[in-house]
Amino acid sequence: MPVYPKEIIDEIRTRTDIVKVVGSRIKLERKGANYFACCPFHSEKTPSFSVSSSRQMYYCFGCQAGGDVISFVQNYDNVSFTEAVTELARQAGVTLPQREMTGAEKKQQARRDRLMTMNGEAALYYYYKLRSAAGREGMDYFVRRGLKPETMKQFGLGYAGKEWDGLYRYLKEKGYGDEEMRDAGLVRFKEDRGGYDYFRDRVMFPIIDSRKRVLGFGARLLGSGEPKYLNTQETAVFDKGRNLYGLNIARSSKRPYLILCEGYMDVIALHQAGFDCATATLGTAFTDKHGPLVKRLNKPVMLCYDSDAAGVKAAMRAIPLLREAGVEARVVNMKPYKDPDEFIVHEGGAAFEERIAQALNGFLFQSDVWRSQFDVSNPAERTAFHRRVAEELTSFTDGIERENYLSAVCARHQIPQEPLRKLVSGLGNRRYETEIEVPEAEDLVRDSLSRAGKGSNGLLVGAQLLLWWAAESGASPERVAELLRPEDMPDALQQELLGHILRLKKEASSVTPAALLSEYPENEEAARQIAAVFSKALDPDRDPAERAHILTGNLKRLRKEALHKALKSNPDAQTARQITQELAGLERIKITEADL
């Protein structure tokens, strides 16, 4: 049984406007009856993410993310179903009854809570260890790095002692078992010696989420040995690609930009100097998984990487990824110092503020790096440099944006504009656009059907189109059942949806997304499928004969695939004859204009 009654979930959906909820998180643009934006769940520049006020659903024609207001909050805020419902109920003024979770839900939630509570206990252990006699080395390290007591407290900094199993014994006393300690990545085991601490003789950096929960740890070795830096392994609550160090503080910063560094100490030093918008990746390079995370803050990113060759390489990797995510990147010059921490120590916050103001646009930084790789006094190498710049310019699909960058890079490197413009045009083989246009919904539907092709994804999209027809057409439930059979559907969920549509059509003559969603109060995949179904609507102004032809073609394709599948699973002679007859009769199947 769900955590909350279906009626309560329905009331929350009824009282909540998905346009307002989504619009409070990303910028929406109205186009006809729907609202559009660049999708927050994948990188794109042309808006394909739609929000329907009438249907109270969202759907992305690019990545197929979709659902209702609850699933949007779940995915955008990275919270559980229960947490999303609780927040939306609070906003809508709906009182939630106290209900028991299912056994599976209790187990899953208890495991997550247990891991985070255990991480919190470990953070306290490290915190107090740092402030004990045994933590002198760790405290000396932080003091040498110029950290104030209040800064150490704000970030919950700690120290993992040199003991073999200090944390292991501490957690044992707190009632934690070996398996869950292993699952949290805090303890490892040897057959001959039992449990031992994963982090030893290291200063500890708790990684904390926006709800002040400890997800994992970063750690730096104080003594000799390798590896110098360690992070918590991937766990049920810790995913390096979905978090940034310091983001729990930076997300509420009033500064108009986000700072992205390489190291934990860089972040802490910047926060101590007043730059509370500083973050860092968790011991990994910036990846495409971080892009949407940063994009949600809707601010330009200041890359404050190390000034050495590795830092330049990291910036060159991050800039195009940020661009693909729709985030402006600028590069802050740290020279003559190694990193932001060292810069702050020697120059202070005011000088760093000046460097922020002088930050170089990411593309121009790229062009400077490329130029350094060529001997531009040599005509052949200068041509190669121009070609490299042109290749990158083709990645700017917006015409005005591309033209602005072309003008800027030409002025910076004394490149003749018109020849470069022709080179870009030839390499890109695309026309300039004056703006990014929001596509018509019908175009997106047509594109999604076209991209579907003849593979399994095509069957899925075709089934969604037919389910939309079943739900919203004027055809009677008997006529729908005559033409569209459950076994025509390519998966079990779609078969189930067809059954609900036929039942609801008999009971109420029409089927709404809300009515279908009521059948799946806590099923994110069902919500996604329902959103996809109601996003496949064919334009009512389109020629009826053409609409009927499209629907018939998809129905025949589904039926043919289902029959071949049935034959493959039961290849006896009698079945073969029956299926052969049905295949021969496919041409007689037809959805007519009267069925629309």
N, C-alpha and C positions, 0 to 999 in steps of 0.2 A: 504494500500500500504506500502511495506517495507520502512525503513528509506533510504536505498540506492538502486539504480536500480540493477536488477539481473546481468546485464552485468558488473557492477563495482565489485560485489562480486565474479563473475567468474574470472575477471582479477586478483584480489587479490589472489585467490586460484591458478591460473596459475603461477603467479610470485613468489609464496612462496613455499619453499621446506619444507614439514612437518617434514622430518627427521632432518633438521637443527634446526627447531623451538623446536621440542621435545628434541633433543639432547643437546640443550643449557640449558635445565632445568633438565634433568635426564640422567644418563649414559646408553647408548644403546650398545648392542652387536649384531653384524651382524651374522645371521644364515641363510644361503642360500640367498634367494631374499629379506628377511625381516629382521627387526631389533627387538630385544627383550629386555625387562627390567622387573624388579619387578614393579608391577602396582603402580603408585603414588596415586591412588584413593581408594585403600583398602590395608590392611595389608597382605603380603604374602612373602614367602621366595623363592619359585620356580617361575621363570619368566613366566608369562602368558600374559603379555602386549606386543602386537605386533604393529609395525609401518611398513606400506607398502609404499615404495617409488614409485612403479609403479601406485598404486591406490591412493596415497596421502591421506591415511586414517589410523586411529589407532583403535585398538580393543583389549579389555581385555577378554580373555576366562574364567577368573575367576569371575569377577563382572559384565561383559557385558557392561562396559563403552566403548563408541566408538563414532566415528564421524570424522570430518575433522579438519584441522588446526585451524579453527575459534572456533569450540566447545572445542578443547583441551585448547586453551588459555583461553576461558571463564571459564572452570572448574578448570584448574591448577592455574590460577592467581586470581580466584574468582572475575571476572569482568563481566559486562553485554555484550551482543552481540555487541552493539554499541562501547563500549570501546575496545573490542577485535579487531573489524574491524578497528577502528581508529589506533590502535597500529600496526597491521599487514600492513595496507596501508602505514604507515610511513616507515616501514622497507622495503617495496617492492617498494617504490617510486611511489605509486598510489595516484593521487589527488582525494580526495573525494568531490563530489558535495554537495552543501548545499541543503538538502531535508527536507521536513516536516515529522515528525513522524505521525504515525496513532494516532487516538484519544485515544485508549487504552494504547499505548506506552507512549504517552505524559502524561497521567494520572498517570501511574505507575512510570515513571521517575520523574515526578513532585513531587509525594508523597515522594519518597526516597530522592530527593534533598531537599525538604522542611524539612523533619525530620532531615537530617544532618545539614542543615543550622540552624535549631532551636537548635540542640545540640550545634552547634558552638556559637550561641548567649548565650545559657545557660552557656557554658564554660567561655565566656567573663564576664558574670555577676558574676560568682563565682570567677573568677580571680581578678576582680577589687574589689569585696567585701572583699577578703582576704587582700588587700592592703589598705583598708579603716579603719576608726576608729572602725566600727562595726565588722571588721574581726580580731581584736587584738588577740582574743583567738586562732584563727586558725593559725595566724602568729607565736604566741608564741609557739604553738605546734611544728610547723615545725622547728623553730629555736632551740628549745630544742632537737629536733632529729638530729641536726647538719647539716641541709641543708643550702646550700649557695643560695643567690638570683638568681644566674645564673642557678642553678639546678632547682629551683622552676619554673623559666621561661621556661626552656627546656621542662619540663613535663606539663606545663600549670596548675600547682596546684592552687586550689581555696578553697573557703569557702562558704558553704550554711548557711546563717544567721539564727537567731532564729525566724525570722518573720514567721507568719502563711502562708502568701501568697505573699511574696516578689517577688519571681521569676514569679509567676502566673501573678501578675500585670505588671511586666516588659515585659513579653512576650505578654501580651494583648496590651500593648502600641506599641509593634513591629508589631502588626497586626496578631498574631496567634490566632486561634480559640480553643475552649475548647476541641473538639474532637481530633485534631491533637496533642495538648499538652498531652492528655491522651495516645494517640497512641505512643508518644515518651517516655512515662514512667516518665515524669517530674512532672506531676500534677495529683492529684486525686480529687475526688469530693464527697461531702456529701450533701444530699438533703437540709438540714437545713442551711448549711454554704457555699455552693458553692465550688469553686476550692481552693485547698490548696497544698503547695509544698510537694512533696514526700520526698525530702532531706531537712532536717532542722538541724541546729547546728552540721554540719558535715564538716570535711575537705574533699575536692573533688579531685578525680583523674580521669581526662578525659582519655578515652580509644580511642586511635587515630590509624587510619589505615595508610598504606604505602603512601597514597595520602594526608596525613595530614588532613583527615576528622574525625570529632568527631563522634564516633559510639554510645557511651554511657558513663556511669560513674561508678566508684567505690567510696564508701564513708565510712568514719569512724566517728562514733559518738564521740563527745568531752565530753559531759556531761554524767550523769548517765542514765541508761535505756538499753533496748534491742530492736532490735538487734544491736550489736556493729558495725557490718559491713553490708552494703547494696550495691546492684548492680542494675543497670538498668534492668528492666524486658526484656524478649525477645521481640524484635520489628522487623519491616521490615528491619532494617539496623543493628541490634545487635543480634549476636548469640554467646553465651559464648563458645560454643564448637568449633568455627571456628576462635577464636582469642586468643592471649596471650598478656598480658600487657607488653609493652616495645618492642614488636616484630617489630614495625615500625622503631625503631632505630637498634635493634639487627640484623635484617636481612642483614644490610650492614656492620656489624662489620667485621674487619679483623682478629679477634681472631679465632683460629682453633676449637673452641667448642662453644656450646650454654649452658648458665646457666639457670636452671629452679628452681625458688624459690616458696615459698608459698604466700608471701605478697607483696603488692605494695611498701611498704617502703624498703623491702629487695632489690627490683629491683633498686629503686632510689639511695639508699646508695651505691650499687655496681657500678652503672653508674658514680656516683660522684667520686668514687675511681678509675675510669679508666676501669671498666669492662663493656664496652658498649654492651656486648652480653647477658646481664641478662634479663630474662623474668619471668613471673608468670602466672599461670592460673587465671581466673577471678572469684575468690570466689568459685571455685568448685575443686573437685579432678581431677587429670589427668585421661582422659578417652580415649577410642579407637578412638574418633573423633579427639583428639589432635595429635595422632600418625602420620597420613599422613601430617599434617601441619608442624610438626617438621622435618619429613623425607625430606621434600623438600629442607631444608637448607644443607643437606648432611654433617652434622657434628655430632660428639659425643655429648651427653647431660650430663652435670655435674649437678647432683641433689643436690641442696643446701637447703634441707628442714630443718625444726626446729629439734633440737637435742632431743626433748622429745619423749615420746611413740607415740604420734599422728604423729609426723614427720617421725618416723621410719615406722609406718604403711602406711603412704602416699608413702614413697619410695618403700616399698614392693609391693604396688599396681602399681606404675608407671613402675617399672623395667620390668616385663613381657609384659606390653603393649608396651613399647618402643622396646623390643626385637621382638615382633610380627610385629611391623612396620618396622623392619630392621634397627633400630637405636641403637648404642651402648650406654649403660648407665653406668655412674660412679657416685659414691656417695662421696661427700665431707664431711669430719668430721668437724662439727661446735663446738664440745666440747672444752672448758667448757662453751661456750656461747650458748645462746638459739637459735639464728638465724644469718643469714649473716649480718644483720644490726648491731646487737650487737657486732659481731666479728670485723667488720670494725671499729666501734667506739673505741674499746679497743686495737686492734692489728694493724689496718691499711692494706693498699693494698698489701704491700710486703709480709706480713705474709699470707694473703689470697692467694696470688700467689703460695706460698709454699704448702698450703693445696690443691690447684687445682692440683699441680704436684703429690701430694701424694694420689689423689682420688682413691678409691677402686673400682675395677670392680664390676658391678652390681650383677653378679651371686655370686661372692665371698662375697659380702655384705649380700646377701640372706642367704648364707650358715652360716655366722657368727650369724645371727639372729636365724636361725633354731637351731644351736648348743646351743645357750643360753636358748632355750626352753626345752632342754633335760638334764638329769643328765648323762653325758657320762661316768661317773665312773661305772654306772650300765650297765652290758652287754645288757640287754633287751632294755634299752633306747638308748644306743649307736647304736644298730642295727636299732632301729626306726629312729634315726637321719640319718644313712647311707641310709636307704630306702627313706627318704624324699629327700635327695640329688639326689638319683638315679631317682626318679620320675621327678624331674625338668630337669635332664639331657636328659630325653627322648624327651623333647620339642625341642632339638637341632637336626634338621633333617640333617644338613650337617655333614658328618662323621669326617672330620678334625677338625671342630669347636668343636664338641662334645668331641673328644679325647683330645683336648687342655684344655678344661674346666675340664674334668675329671682329667687330670694330675695335674692341678693347685689346684683343691679342695682337692685332695688326699694329696698333699704336705702341704697344709695349715692346714689340720685337721688330719694328720697322719692316713689316711684311706688306707688300702691295695688296690692297683690298680686293680689287676686281679679279685678279688671277686666282687668289685664294678662294673667293666666292665661287668661281667656276669649277675649281678643283673639288670643293665641298659638294657642289651640285652633281658633279660627275660621279663622285664616290658614293654619295647617298642615293642618287637616282630617285630623288623625291622633290616635290614642290615645296616651297616655303608656305607656311600657313601664318595668317595674321593673328590667330588666336587658337587656343584649344577649345574646340566646340564640344558642348555636351551632346552626345549622340541621341537621336530619337530612340525611344524605347523599342519601337517596331524594328529599327535597324539592328539593335542589340539582339533582339529575339531571332531575327533572320540570320545574323552572324553566328549566334550560338548553334542554331540548327545546321548552318552550313559547316561550321567547324566540327560538328559531331561526326560527320563522315559515315562510314559503314561499320565502324567498330562497336565495341561494347558500350562506349560512351554515347554513340549515336543512338543505340537502342534505348538507353536511359533517357536521353533528351526527348526522343520520340514518344516514349511512354509518358513522360511528364506533360507533353503537349496533349496527348489523348486524355489524360486524367483531368487536365484543365477543361477540355471539351466536355467530358462527362459531368464535371461539376457545374459549369456555367452555361452550357447550351440549353436550348429549349426542348431538346429531345427528352422524351419520357424515360423514367428509370428502366422500363421494360425494353424500350428501343436501345438504350445504352447497353443493357445486359445482353441483348441479342447480338450486338456488334462486337462488344469488347468483353472478353472473357478473362477471368483472373489468371489463367495459365498463359495469357498473352504477355503479362507483365514480367519484366526481366528479373525482378527480385521480390523477396517475400514482403518487404515493407510496402512496395507499390501494389502488390496484390491486396494487402490489408487496407491500404488507402482506397482502392477501388471498392472494396466491400463497404467501407464507411460512407463513401460518396453515394453509392446506390441506396443504402439505408436512409441516409439523411435526405436524399432526393425524394424518397417515398414519403418521409415524415413531414418535410417542410417545403418540398418542390424546388427549393434552391439550396445551394451549399456555399457557405462562407468559409474563409480561412479560419476565423475564430471558432466556428463549429468543429472543424477538423482538428484544430489545435487542442480543443477540449478533450479529445480522445487520447491525447499524448501530453499530459500535463508536465512531464519531466523527461522528455525524450528529445535531445538536441538534434539528432540525425533526422527524426521525423519532422521537426520544425524546419530544418534546412530543406528537406524534400518538399514540404508543403509550400514554402516560399518559392522554390523553383517551379513548382506546378503553376502557381498563380502568376508567375512572371513570364510564362510562355504564351500568354494571351496573344492571339492573332488580331491585328487591327480590324475593328468592326467595319471600317470604311473600305476595306479591301474587297475586291470582287468576290461575291459569295461562292461562285463556281471555283475560283482559285483556292479559297479557304477549304472548301470541301475536298478538293483534289489533294491538297497538302495533308489533310487529316487521313484521307483514304490511303495515300501512299505510305504514311507511317504505320497505319493499322496493318496493311498487308505485310510490311517488313517485319513487324513484331510477330504476326501470326506465322509467317514463314520460318522465322528463327525458332519460335516455340515448337513448331512441328518437327523441325530438324533435330532439335534438342530431345524431343520425346522419342524420336526414332533411334537416336544414338543410345539412349538409356534403355531402350527395350526393342532390340532389332529382330524380333521374330517375324515370320512371314505374314501373319494376320495383321499385326500392327503396321507393317510396311504397306500392305494393301490399303488399309484405312487412311493412313497418312498421305499416301500417294493420291487418293481420291480427294482429300481435303486440299492438298496442294493444287490439284487441277481446278478446284473450285474457287481458288483465291480471287480470280478475275471477277467473280460475281459479287464479291464484297464491296460495298460502296457506301460511304457516308455522303448523303445528299444535301442539297441546299436546305431542304426542309428540316434536316437534323441539326442545323446550326443554332 
